[in-house]
Amino acid sequence: MKKAFIYIFVLLFACTSACTDDVLDRIDKNPNNPTSVPDNMLLTSIITTTTFSVSGTDLAWYSSVFVEHTTGVHGQLEQGDKRTGINATIGNNVWNTLYAGVLADIEVLIKQADEKGNFHYSGIAKVMKAYNLGIATDLWGRIPYSEALKGSDNRAPQYDNQQDIYTALQTILDEAIADLAKTSTATPTGDDMIYGGDVARWTKTAWALKARFHNRLSKVDPTGSANSALQAVANAYANAGESCIFNSFTTASTGEHPWYQELNDRSHHAVSQTFGDLLTGLNDPRLALFVADIPAGGKAYAPNGSAQNDQSALLYSRASSNVLSATSPLQLVTFDEMKFIEAEAQLRLGNQAAANTAYQEAVTASMTRQGVAAADITTYLAQAVVSPANVTQNEIMTQKYISFWLFQPIEAYNDYRRTGIPTLTNSVGPAPRRFPYPTSELSNNAGNVPTTTVNAGVWWDDQTED
């Protein structure tokens, strides 16, 4: 007993004298359940989640049906096309991904990167923050922002006005540009799955997003938005090679393009009658590139609002393998979008010659990116129906709409609500003017959710908040 007592005493003495707080902290941590994540891992997660879950799934799929790039021919997308299933569930998954996932991760990355002087990481994170917040407010209108992402400190954040969020978007991007210009303790490499740590290109993407958000306000301030958009475009991409495009999908089942997974797992989309007829009427060479034949032969388009159920893909054409594969690129912001914005802004300012030039460059860039041969582009642009002597908003927005097919329907939907171009043909009724607020918010934050309907425009659409 005496020896045992001496042993315990010595052990306790050793622990109290040798086990510092740092040692005890290490002992108390589970290495398989880390409480912090390195900047490089956070950045990869933010980029992949944004590309796959925010830009590539539910919001994009419904936007595609609403703007008639595609027609829903099975399940929830068929209901959305026929206006019978547009309810609080359609954006629930992505809302949760935004607020509990990617935006929360972005806040963590910004905070810890700033603390360590990893300003290039925080700058890229702020570009991605603006991109994700922009999608959220464009589709829902008022959203939680100033009180959001505080965890248990505020489980019922108030909703900010979209006008205030649009001001914040420009501030976030200004901060991103400033961070990217600083000397940084660390710079991303392979963890940046878009640019491989090319800070100059991230800076140009920040300017490109500024141009996009300025131009979105064309109905709010036609002249001011045009001037601001042109200033931003001048600092954005100089060529197509600088575009922000995710090109890291794989053939592994967990790494495939989300539209490719949707085609093979669900097949809820067919090429819409609106889109097929538009390209046919323009003698557009992209029709042959974009659209697959049906098994019986030839191309067949799904009428918007009245298509038969066709999950088996026997009745209506789908996207061709020229466009859609497991590893197809997914565009976030492109050089050709900047040229279309330039054309539209110049036209609003009455600068017809500059609008004509930017329009020609935009169509050439978009068709080149989409795989059209140079000779076919020349022939296409020679048509008066495509390139009149003086281009109008109709030509600009029509060609921009085609350029966004298949993977940027959210932007096409935003442009349609802003301009009313192209003419849509859904036999049941017009597209919603916004997405319904999700189930999770109606259940957990009902006191702050704005009272509105899907037929009410967002602020930049009709200049009212709800």
URSULGI-V318189 format. One record per helix or strand of 2 or more residues. SS is the DSSP state (H for helix, E for strand). FROM is the first residue (numbers start at 1). LEN is the number of residues. Records with the same first field share a line. If there is no record, write none. Layout:
SS: FROM-LEN + FROM-LEN
This chain:
H: 2-17 + 21-7 + 39-16 + 58-9 + 75-7 + 92-25 + 119-22 + 151-3 + 162-19 + 199-17 + 222-12 + 240-3 + 258-8 + 273-9 + 286-5 + 335-14 + 352-18 + 374-8 + 393-11 + 409-11 + 439-6 + 459-4
E: 70-3 + 143-2 + 159-2 + 244-3 + 269-4 + 330-4
